[in-house]
Amino acid sequence: MHRLLALCAGFLAFAWTPSVLAAPPKLRVSVAPAAVVSGQVGPKLSVSGSLGLSVFTKDPAPLGSPVGLFASVGPRWSINRVLGIFGSYGYGWGRVPLEGSWDQEHRGTAGIYVGTPSDGALVGVSNRTRLDLRGVQRDEAWRFRVRARNETALVLNFKQWMQLSMPVELLISPQLSSADMMQLRAGVGLGGSAALGDAERAAARGRPVARIRWLAAARAGFWPVALFHGRDLPRADLSSTQGWIDLVITTGVGVSF
């Protein structure tokens, strides 16, 4: 958490020089509890579903709704130990500014992931590249949007029940203005899993091992080009992407089998 806030502070120190302090961005905080269920339906194929809320705890108006939700379901195919593909369909409701302040959204996602094997090594690296095809609605009008995303994460595997991840994600939305098309998200999270029941007996019988999973994370999302362009504007003239930095606190639980 401290490193994440220090990263944001360092960027702002660059964007706002001491001689130009007219409109520093405000911090908008939301809490996002989530639940995930995933299951192995074949040697290399798994399916997962998730449901998450976004609840603003500081300064939700006038740019966002106090509460939003997003649900998704999709498969994941493991090509080998380090490479795989995935896809999902998701539906979102409520104005969550980090996602674009839409009233509703239908989202189809396809992507590829690569990462170091989970074989007990302390340090791991993963990368996910994906494409979002989005049908979004605001003020009764529907629009089509495309968004490319690339996320790289450094993972420290202390135990199965204790892992530290530090992801950084770049999002590009080419249909938006030059100031708003690039978004950055960076964060830190703690998570892990523990077996439910007798894992050795289940494995000996060839049955899936049920596990409970948990996650606590924080991430900041902001538009660096927009923030830079807004560094010398008065607050009344700022756009939504120039006036805010979003901090999202995530708490999640899940079950896999």
C-alpha positions in Angstrom: 0.0 0.0 0.0 2.8 2.5 0.9 4.7 1.7 -2.3 1.5 2.2 -4.3 0.8 5.6 -2.8 4.4 6.6 -3.2 4.2 5.8 -6.9 1.2 8.0 -7.3 2.8 10.8 -5.3 5.9 10.6 -7.5 3.9 10.9 -10.6 2.0 13.9 -9.2 5.2 15.6 -8.2 6.3 15.4 -11.8 2.9 16.5 -13.2 2.4 19.4 -10.8 5.4 21.7 -10.6 5.7 24.1 -7.5 4.8 27.1 -9.7 1.5 25.5 -10.9 -0.7 24.2 -8.2 -4.1 25.3 -9.5 -5.8 22.0 -9.8 -4.2 18.9 -8.2 -6.4 15.8 -8.6 -8.6 14.5 -5.8 -8.5 11.0 -4.4 -11.7 9.0 -4.8 -11.9 5.8 -2.8 -14.1 2.7 -3.3 -14.4 -0.7 -1.7 -14.9 -3.6 -4.0 -15.9 -6.9 -2.3 -16.0 -9.9 -4.7 -16.8 -13.6 -4.7 -15.4 -16.2 -7.2 -16.2 -19.8 -8.0 -14.1 -21.9 -10.4 -14.1 -25.5 -11.4 -11.8 -27.9 -13.4 -14.0 -29.4 -16.1 -11.2 -31.2 -18.0 -7.5 -31.9 -17.8 -6.7 -28.4 -19.3 -10.1 -26.6 -19.2 -11.5 -24.7 -16.2 -14.5 -22.4 -15.9 -14.9 -19.5 -13.4 -17.6 -17.0 -12.4 -17.4 -13.9 -10.3 -19.6 -11.3 -8.8 -18.3 -8.0 -7.4 -19.6 -4.8 -6.0 -18.1 -1.3 -6.1 -19.1 0.8 -3.1 -17.8 4.4 -2.9 -16.6 5.5 0.5 -15.3 9.0 -0.4 -16.5 11.5 -3.0 -18.7 9.4 -5.3 -20.7 12.3 -6.7 -21.2 13.8 -9.2 -19.1 11.5 -11.4 -20.1 8.1 -10.2 -22.9 6.2 -8.5 -22.6 5.1 -4.8 -22.9 1.5 -5.8 -22.1 -0.5 -8.9 -21.8 -4.2 -9.7 -20.0 -6.4 -12.3 -20.6 -10.2 -12.9 -18.6 -12.4 -15.3 -18.3 -16.0 -16.4 -15.8 -17.6 -18.8 -13.4 -20.5 -19.6 -9.6 -20.9 -19.4 -7.6 -23.3 -21.4 -4.1 -24.3 -20.3 -1.9 -25.0 -23.3 1.0 -26.0 -21.1 2.4 -25.2 -17.7 3.2 -21.5 -18.6 0.8 -20.6 -21.4 -2.9 -20.5 -21.8 -5.9 -18.6 -23.3 -9.0 -17.3 -21.7 -12.3 -15.6 -22.4 -15.3 -14.2 -20.6 -18.6 -12.5 -20.8 -19.4 -9.8 -18.2 -22.3 -7.4 -17.3 -21.8 -4.2 -15.4 -24.3 -1.8 -13.8 -23.7 1.5 -12.1 -21.3 4.4 -12.9 -17.9 3.2 -11.9 -15.5 6.0 -13.1 -12.5 3.6 -13.3 -14.4 1.7 -16.0 -15.6 4.8 -17.9 -18.7 6.1 -15.9 -21.2 4.0 -17.9 -24.7 3.2 -16.7 -24.6 -0.3 -18.1 -22.0 -2.5 -19.9 -21.9 -5.8 -21.7 -18.3 -6.9 -22.1 -16.7 -9.8 -24.1 -13.1 -10.5 -23.4 -10.5 -12.7 -25.1 -6.9 -13.0 -24.0 -3.7 -14.9 -23.5 -1.6 -15.4 -20.4 2.0 -16.5 -19.8 3.7 -17.1 -16.4 6.3 -19.0 -14.6 5.2 -22.4 -13.3 3.6 -22.6 -9.8 6.2 -25.2 -8.6 7.1 -23.7 -5.3 9.6 -21.1 -6.5 9.6 -17.9 -4.3 9.5 -15.4 -7.2 7.2 -15.6 -10.2 6.2 -13.4 -13.0 2.9 -13.4 -15.0 1.6 -11.5 -18.0 -1.9 -11.2 -19.3 -2.8 -9.6 -22.7 -6.5 -9.2 -23.5 -9.0 -7.4 -25.7 -12.3 -6.0 -24.3 -15.2 -5.6 -26.7 -17.7 -3.4 -24.9 -21.3 -2.4 -25.4 -21.8 0.6 -23.1 -24.8 2.7 -22.3 -25.1 6.2 -20.8 -28.1 8.5 -20.8 -30.1 5.9 -22.7 -27.6 5.8 -25.6 -25.6 2.7 -26.4 -22.1 2.7 -27.9 -19.5 0.2 -28.9 -16.0 0.5 -27.5 -12.8 -1.5 -27.9 -10.1 -1.6 -25.2 -6.7 -3.3 -25.2 -5.1 -4.3 -21.9 -1.7 -5.6 -20.8 -0.9 -6.5 -17.2 2.4 -7.7 -15.8 2.7 -8.9 -12.2 5.5 -9.8 -9.9 4.5 -12.6 -7.5 6.2 -13.7 -4.3 5.1 -17.1 -3.2 5.7 -17.5 0.5 3.2 -20.3 1.1 0.1 -21.5 -0.7 -1.9 -19.5 1.7 0.2 -16.4 1.5 1.2 -14.8 -1.8 2.2 -11.2 -2.5 1.4 -9.8 -6.0 2.4 -6.4 -7.5 0.6 -5.9 -10.8 0.9 -3.0 -13.2 -1.6 -2.7 -16.1 -1.7 -0.5 -19.2 -5.1 0.1 -20.8 -5.6 1.6 -24.3 -9.0 2.8 -25.5 -8.3 4.1 -29.1 -11.8 5.5 -29.6 -11.4 8.0 -26.8 -9.6 11.4 -27.0 -5.8 11.5 -27.0 -5.9 12.6 -23.4 -8.2 9.8 -22.2 -7.2 6.8 -24.3 -4.4 5.7 -22.0 -5.0 4.5 -18.4 -2.6 3.1 -15.9 -3.5 0.8 -12.9 -1.0 -0.3 -10.3 -1.4 -2.1 -7.1 -0.4 -4.6 -4.5 -2.3 -7.6 -3.1 -2.1 -10.4 -0.6 -3.8 -13.7 -1.3 -3.7 -17.4 -1.1 -5.6 -20.7 -0.8 -6.1 -23.6 1.6 -7.5 -27.1 0.9 -10.9 -28.0 2.2 -11.2 -31.5 3.6 -8.7 -34.3 3.1 -6.7 -33.1 0.1 -4.4 -36.2 0.0 -7.3 -38.6 0.0 -9.1 -36.7 -2.8 -5.9 -36.6 -4.9 -5.4 -40.4 -4.4 -8.9 -41.0 -5.7 -8.4 -38.7 -8.6 -11.0 -36.3 -7.4 -10.6 -32.5 -7.6 -9.2 -30.9 -4.5 -11.6 -28.2 -3.2 -9.8 -25.1 -2.0 -10.9 -21.8 -0.4 -9.2 -18.7 -1.7 -8.9 -15.2 -0.4 -7.6 -11.8 -1.6 -7.0 -8.4 -0.1 -5.6 -5.8 -2.5 -5.4 -2.1 -3.3 -4.9 -0.5 -6.7 -4.8 3.0 -8.1 -6.2 3.9 -11.5 -5.5 7.2 -13.3 -5.0 8.7 -16.8 -1.5 10.1 -17.0 -1.8 12.2 -20.2 -5.1 13.8 -18.9 -3.5 14.5 -15.6 -0.5 16.2 -17.2 -2.8 18.3 -19.5 -4.8 19.4 -16.5 -1.9 20.5 -14.3 -2.5 24.2 -15.0 -6.3 24.3 -15.1 -8.6 25.6 -12.4 -10.7 22.9 -10.8 -13.9 24.1 -12.4 -12.5 23.4 -15.9 -11.1 19.9 -15.2 -12.6 16.9 -16.9 -13.4 13.7 -14.9 -10.1 12.1 -15.8 -8.1 15.2 -15.0 -9.7 15.8 -11.6 -9.6 12.4 -9.9 -7.4 9.5 -9.0 -9.3 6.3 -8.1 -8.1 4.1 -5.2 -9.9 0.7 -5.1 -9.7 -1.5 -2.1 -10.6 -5.1 -3.0 -11.6 -7.9 -0.6 -12.4 -11.3 -2.2 -13.2 -14.9 -1.3 -13.6 -17.8 -3.6 -13.9 -21.6 -3.9 -12.2 -23.8 -6.5 -12.6 -27.5 -7.2 
